[in-house]
Amino acid sequence: MSDNGSSSAQGVAALFSQGRLTAIPRKAARRKQLLVHLTETLFEPDRDYDEQQVNRALRTVHDDCAALRRYLVIAGLLARTPDGSSYQRAV
């Protein structure tokens, strides 16, 4: 029986080439795995980020930072203040 965490990590690793995300998965479950990985590796808990900082972090892996940022907020992994001025890792 395989370890669920390691199989998930292997699955996410397959989405990258030379440290860059090759495509944002269309399937919701696969995309969620990716988003959790990005949250855990790019954003520190209990720290506020402005939109430029979030974009800069996301651009290190993929050029479409707006889509990734939106997916992270919709998935509840990044919380955004009502005025949109600040983001924080939610998990």
C-alpha positions in Angstrom: 0.0 0.0 0.0 1.4 3.4 -0.9 1.7 6.4 1.3 -0.9 8.9 0.3 1.3 11.9 1.0 4.2 10.7 -1.1 2.0 9.7 -4.0 0.4 13.1 -3.9 3.9 14.7 -3.9 4.9 12.6 -6.8 1.8 13.6 -8.7 2.5 17.3 -8.1 6.1 16.9 -9.1 4.9 15.6 -12.5 3.3 18.9 -13.2 6.7 20.7 -13.1 9.6 20.9 -15.5 12.8 22.6 -14.4 11.0 24.1 -11.5 8.2 25.6 -13.6 4.6 24.5 -13.7 3.9 23.2 -17.2 0.1 23.7 -17.0 -2.6 24.4 -14.5 -4.6 21.1 -14.2 -8.2 21.2 -15.4 -9.4 18.5 -13.1 -10.5 19.9 -9.8 -8.9 17.2 -7.6 -5.5 17.5 -9.4 -5.6 21.3 -9.3 -6.4 21.2 -5.5 -3.2 19.0 -5.0 -1.2 21.6 -6.9 -2.8 24.5 -5.0 -2.1 22.9 -1.6 1.5 22.3 -2.7 1.9 26.0 -3.8 0.4 27.3 -0.6 2.8 25.2 1.6 5.9 26.0 -0.4 5.4 29.7 -1.4 3.5 31.2 1.5 4.4 31.4 5.2 1.6 31.0 7.9 0.6 34.0 9.9 2.2 36.5 7.4 0.4 39.2 5.4 1.1 39.6 1.7 0.1 42.3 -0.6 -1.1 41.4 -4.2 2.3 42.2 -5.7 4.1 39.9 -3.2 1.6 37.1 -4.0 2.0 37.6 -7.8 5.8 37.6 -7.4 5.7 34.3 -5.5 3.4 32.7 -8.0 5.4 33.9 -11.0 8.3 31.9 -9.8 6.4 28.8 -11.0 4.0 30.1 -13.7 3.3 33.2 -15.7 -0.5 33.2 -15.1 -0.3 34.4 -11.5 -3.8 35.9 -11.7 -5.4 32.6 -12.4 -3.4 30.8 -9.7 -4.1 33.6 -7.2 -7.8 33.3 -8.0 -7.8 29.5 -7.6 -6.0 29.8 -4.3 -8.6 32.2 -2.9 -11.6 30.2 -4.3 -10.1 27.0 -2.7 -9.9 28.7 0.6 -6.1 28.3 0.8 -5.3 32.1 0.7 -7.6 34.5 2.5 -8.1 38.0 1.0 -9.3 41.0 3.0 -12.6 42.4 1.8 -10.8 45.4 0.2 -8.3 43.1 -1.6 -5.3 44.8 -0.1 -3.9 41.9 1.8 -3.7 38.1 1.5 -2.8 35.5 4.2 -2.3 31.8 4.0 -5.5 30.3 5.4 -4.2 26.8 6.2 
